[in-house]
């Protein structure tokens, strides 16, 4: 789906799928929820290896 092979993504952070139009506010919501061990539901814009939108 994202164009990466398993060996290209193992051990990497999810931010490798982010790009110029990924919402910074949504990223803050995710970060805060994880830090506070809270549930969250968001929609985030991610990119494929070729930088096209997923």
mmCIF file of the C-alpha atoms, coordinates in Angstrom:
data_MODEL
# 
_entry.id   MODEL 
# 
loop_
_atom_site.group_PDB 
_atom_site.id 
_atom_site.type_symbol 
_atom_site.label_atom_id 
_atom_site.label_alt_id 
_atom_site.label_comp_id 
_atom_site.label_asym_id 
_atom_site.label_entity_id 
_atom_site.label_seq_id 
_atom_site.pdbx_PDB_ins_code 
_atom_site.Cartn_x 
_atom_site.Cartn_y 
_atom_site.Cartn_z 
_atom_site.occupancy 
_atom_site.B_iso_or_equiv 
_atom_site.pdbx_formal_charge 
_atom_site.auth_seq_id 
_atom_site.auth_comp_id 
_atom_site.auth_asym_id 
_atom_site.auth_atom_id 
_atom_site.pdbx_PDB_model_num 
ATOM 1  C CA . UNK A 1 1  ? 0.000  0.000  0.000  1.00 0.00 ? 1  UNK A CA 1 
ATOM 2  C CA . UNK A 1 2  ? 2.768  2.477  0.854  1.00 0.00 ? 2  UNK A CA 1 
ATOM 3  C CA . UNK A 1 3  ? 5.431  1.229  -1.563 1.00 0.00 ? 3  UNK A CA 1 
ATOM 4  C CA . UNK A 1 4  ? 8.003  0.328  1.080  1.00 0.00 ? 4  UNK A CA 1 
ATOM 5  C CA . UNK A 1 5  ? 9.436  -3.155 1.504  1.00 0.00 ? 5  UNK A CA 1 
ATOM 6  C CA . UNK A 1 6  ? 9.424  -4.665 4.989  1.00 0.00 ? 6  UNK A CA 1 
ATOM 7  C CA . UNK A 1 7  ? 13.179 -4.249 5.416  1.00 0.00 ? 7  UNK A CA 1 
ATOM 8  C CA . UNK A 1 8  ? 12.843 -0.524 4.601  1.00 0.00 ? 8  UNK A CA 1 
ATOM 9  C CA . UNK A 1 9  ? 10.368 0.176  7.396  1.00 0.00 ? 9  UNK A CA 1 
ATOM 10 C CA . UNK A 1 10 ? 11.292 -2.153 10.256 1.00 0.00 ? 10 UNK A CA 1 
ATOM 11 C CA . UNK A 1 11 ? 12.620 -0.051 13.118 1.00 0.00 ? 11 UNK A CA 1 
ATOM 12 C CA . UNK A 1 12 ? 11.588 3.262  11.533 1.00 0.00 ? 12 UNK A CA 1 
ATOM 13 C CA . UNK A 1 13 ? 9.262  5.821  13.086 1.00 0.00 ? 13 UNK A CA 1 
ATOM 14 C CA . UNK A 1 14 ? 5.822  6.417  11.545 1.00 0.00 ? 14 UNK A CA 1 
ATOM 15 C CA . UNK A 1 15 ? 6.800  9.987  10.659 1.00 0.00 ? 15 UNK A CA 1 
ATOM 16 C CA . UNK A 1 16 ? 8.528  8.587  7.577  1.00 0.00 ? 16 UNK A CA 1 
ATOM 17 C CA . UNK A 1 17 ? 5.016  8.495  6.068  1.00 0.00 ? 17 UNK A CA 1 
ATOM 18 C CA . UNK A 1 18 ? 4.354  12.167 6.769  1.00 0.00 ? 18 UNK A CA 1 
ATOM 19 C CA . UNK A 1 19 ? 4.720  14.994 4.293  1.00 0.00 ? 19 UNK A CA 1 
ATOM 20 C CA . UNK A 1 20 ? 4.024  18.639 3.623  1.00 0.00 ? 20 UNK A CA 1 
ATOM 21 C CA . UNK A 1 21 ? 0.241  18.364 3.958  1.00 0.00 ? 21 UNK A CA 1 
ATOM 22 C CA . UNK A 1 22 ? 0.226  16.169 7.072  1.00 0.00 ? 22 UNK A CA 1 
ATOM 23 C CA . UNK A 1 23 ? -1.639 18.214 9.697  1.00 0.00 ? 23 UNK A CA 1 
ATOM 24 C CA . UNK A 1 24 ? 0.700  19.340 12.477 1.00 0.00 ? 24 UNK A CA 1 
ATOM 25 C CA . UNK A 1 25 ? -2.240 19.830 14.870 1.00 0.00 ? 25 UNK A CA 1 
ATOM 26 C CA . UNK A 1 26 ? -3.306 16.215 14.351 1.00 0.00 ? 26 UNK A CA 1 
ATOM 27 C CA . UNK A 1 27 ? 0.229  15.097 15.124 1.00 0.00 ? 27 UNK A CA 1 
ATOM 28 C CA . UNK A 1 28 ? 0.056  17.066 18.391 1.00 0.00 ? 28 UNK A CA 1 
ATOM 29 C CA . UNK A 1 29 ? -3.221 15.356 19.306 1.00 0.00 ? 29 UNK A CA 1 
ATOM 30 C CA . UNK A 1 30 ? -1.653 11.951 18.704 1.00 0.00 ? 30 UNK A CA 1 
ATOM 31 C CA . UNK A 1 31 ? 1.502  12.830 20.650 1.00 0.00 ? 31 UNK A CA 1 
ATOM 32 C CA . UNK A 1 32 ? -0.431 14.180 23.643 1.00 0.00 ? 32 UNK A CA 1 
ATOM 33 C CA . UNK A 1 33 ? -2.813 11.215 23.742 1.00 0.00 ? 33 UNK A CA 1 
ATOM 34 C CA . UNK A 1 34 ? 0.074  8.746  23.687 1.00 0.00 ? 34 UNK A CA 1 
ATOM 35 C CA . UNK A 1 35 ? 1.970  10.650 26.380 1.00 0.00 ? 35 UNK A CA 1 
ATOM 36 C CA . UNK A 1 36 ? -1.149 10.740 28.572 1.00 0.00 ? 36 UNK A CA 1 
ATOM 37 C CA . UNK A 1 37 ? -2.119 7.141  27.747 1.00 0.00 ? 37 UNK A CA 1 
ATOM 38 C CA . UNK A 1 38 ? -5.497 8.292  26.429 1.00 0.00 ? 38 UNK A CA 1 
ATOM 39 C CA . UNK A 1 39 ? -7.605 6.884  23.644 1.00 0.00 ? 39 UNK A CA 1 
ATOM 40 C CA . UNK A 1 40 ? -7.830 8.922  20.469 1.00 0.00 ? 40 UNK A CA 1 
ATOM 41 C CA . UNK A 1 41 ? -9.270 8.767  16.996 1.00 0.00 ? 41 UNK A CA 1 
ATOM 42 C CA . UNK A 1 42 ? -7.955 10.944 14.194 1.00 0.00 ? 42 UNK A CA 1 
ATOM 43 C CA . UNK A 1 43 ? -7.559 10.899 10.457 1.00 0.00 ? 43 UNK A CA 1 
ATOM 44 C CA . UNK A 1 44 ? -4.041 11.616 9.291  1.00 0.00 ? 44 UNK A CA 1 
ATOM 45 C CA . UNK A 1 45 ? -2.690 12.281 5.816  1.00 0.00 ? 45 UNK A CA 1 
ATOM 46 C CA . UNK A 1 46 ? 0.243  10.019 4.966  1.00 0.00 ? 46 UNK A CA 1 
ATOM 47 C CA . UNK A 1 47 ? 2.365  9.501  1.881  1.00 0.00 ? 47 UNK A CA 1 
ATOM 48 C CA . UNK A 1 48 ? 3.708  6.557  -0.088 1.00 0.00 ? 48 UNK A CA 1 
ATOM 49 C CA . UNK A 1 49 ? 7.382  6.011  -0.819 1.00 0.00 ? 49 UNK A CA 1 
ATOM 50 C CA . UNK A 1 50 ? 6.977  7.893  -4.104 1.00 0.00 ? 50 UNK A CA 1 
ATOM 51 C CA . UNK A 1 51 ? 5.472  10.802 -2.071 1.00 0.00 ? 51 UNK A CA 1 
ATOM 52 C CA . UNK A 1 52 ? 1.984  10.375 -3.568 1.00 0.00 ? 52 UNK A CA 1 
ATOM 53 C CA . UNK A 1 53 ? -0.893 10.444 -1.079 1.00 0.00 ? 53 UNK A CA 1 
ATOM 54 C CA . UNK A 1 54 ? -2.126 7.249  0.533  1.00 0.00 ? 54 UNK A CA 1 
# 
